[in-house]
Amino acid sequence: MGRRDWALLVVLAVLWGGSFFFVEVALAGLPPLAVVWCRVALGAAVLGGMLRVWGVALPAGWAQWRAVAVMGVLNNALPFTCFALAQRRLGGGVAAILNAMTPMLTVVALFALVGERPGLGRGLGVVAGLAGVAVMMGGAGEGEGGAKLLCLA
């Protein structure tokens, strides 16, 4: 990987990981659903502006907007709500670590739902990922179990 790739990776890590810190700060003065609404509204505004600058048209027709709405709820509004509600009882660091479970749980769900055999490499990848999260959680015993489960949801 070149310097540009590393720089982009660092920017992504700061933006992605930093969101848990900023949600924690925002929750000190706002209710969880207000924080979620602000995140989604800000994201929509930024993406809308980017689409306009790049000359990309917005979806046309009910079917496309319905698909966008379903994806927005499933990929943004619902997870953001779960994390904001959980972070009332958990620190941002613990929530971020639990968010690292997403790829492993996705692979496990695919194995279970699709019936695909994991193979040695994928199986070892899931085990290594789970071990990494377990190591990171070693000193993060704070918070309620229900809040941690909400992050995993």
ZIBEL-V123791 format. One record per backbone hydrogen bond with DSSP energy under -1.0 kcal/mol. NH is the residue of the N-H (numbers start at 1). CO is the residue of the C=O. Records with the same first field share a line. If there is no record, write none. Layout:
NH->CO  CO
This chain:
6->2
7->3
8->4
9->5
10->6
11->7
12->8
13->9
14->10
15->11
16->12
17->13
18->14
22->18
23->19
24->20
25->21
26->22
27->23
28->25
29->26
30->26
35->31
36->32
37->33
38->34
39->35
40->36
41->37
42->38
43->39
44->40
45->41
46->42
47->43
48->44
49->45
50->46
51->47
52->48
53->49
54->50
56->51
65->61
66->62
67->63
68->64
69->65
70->66
71->67
72->68
73->69
74->70
75->71
76->72
77->72
78->73
80->76
81->77
82->78
83->79
84->80
85->81
86->82
87->83
89->86
95->91
96->92
97->93
98->94
99->95
101->98
102->99
105->101
106->102
107->103
108->104
109->105
110->106
111->107
112->108
113->109
114->110
115->111
123->119
124->120
125->121
126->122
127->123
128->124
129->125
130->126
131->127
132->128
133->129
134->130
135->131
136->132
137->133
140->137
148->144
149->145
150->146
151->147
152->148
153->149
